[in-house]
Structures are given as C-alpha cells and as structure tokens.
Amino acid sequence: MLISAGDQIHGYKVVEYKDIVFGVASSSEGGGFRQIALKKMAEAATKLGATAVINFKMEIYPLTGSVQEATAYGNAVIADPLEGTISHQDRHQVKLEAYMPKAKAAESLIGKLQTAGDYMFVVCPKCGTKYKVETNEKGELHIKGFNDVDDDEPGLQIFCLRCGTKFTVPE
C-alpha cells in the first residue's frame, strides 16, 4: 500500500478516488498503537480495492490518564504507475516501511536528558522534540502515556510523535 501525506504520489497517477478511510487504536493496545492505527487504515483501503492512500494524516489524542488514541486517515485511491517508473506488478509490493518501526540497527539512538527547574525532559536525537520524564515507584524513568516499544532492548524505547524516530530514554 502506497501512503502519501500529499495529494499525489511521485511516479503515480491517481485514476480513481474510493473513499475516506480511518484506522483507530489506543495505547491500551500496546506501545505500537500508532502503527496499529496505520495498519487498520491500510486494511480499510485494501478492502475498497485501493492501491494507495493520499492526504494521509495521523492525530494523537489523550483519552484518560495515560491512555492515548491514534487516528490515521486519508483518501483511499487507485494509483497507477506512470510509464517508465514502477511496473503494475511491483506496485502491490510497496510496503509501509516508511511508517513502521525499523529493523534493529546495530546501535540504538539515545535521547538526551535535560532539566528545567524541577522538571526533567528527554529530547529526541533526530528532531529535538522534548518529552517530560518522570520516575516511577521502582525508580525507573518513564514518559507518561508512552509504553516501551521494544521489549528486546534494555531500557525504555519510544517512537517520537513528531518524526517517528525510535530512541532509548537514558537511565
């Protein structure tokens, strides 16, 4: 499934508009709830016979306490490759890699801790977005509303809401 935040996809021509599609998931479904919402949106588009979603957006809303909800939405369309680009066979091979968690890299990115008065923040190493860090009853750092997205790696890993980068919160 091709997904674009714009109203077109480079190398493709939109030939038919299907419908608006949505995918909704909450953080109570697990740390990868944003990816779950994205996957549900793509599945809804596939059911309509679409090959792409354009005008893609994702919004995150707090529900209650530390529970958040992600809503992914966009226009489901049929997009055909322009001549000389991707073949019709290959268009169904395109995956959601740009929006899904990346395979483990040899070295995980680590956020930087900063303090401001009585508050502590971790900063995304890629885009600089700040997340307020708190200490739980075990003395471990956590970010309210975020769950660990990688149980195989030690420490707390999150996906940045702004740029999607997975990084580790330093101890």
Buried (B, 14 or more C-beta within 10 A) or exposed (E): BBBBEEEBBEEBEBEEEBEBBBBBBBBEBEBBBBBBBBBBBBEBBBEEEBBBBBBBEBEBEEEEEBBBBBBBBBBBBBBBBEEEEBEEEEBEEBEBEEBBBEEEEEEBBBBEBEEEEEEBBBBBBBEEBBBEBEEEEEEEBBBEBBBBBBEEEEBBBBBBBEEBBBBBBEE
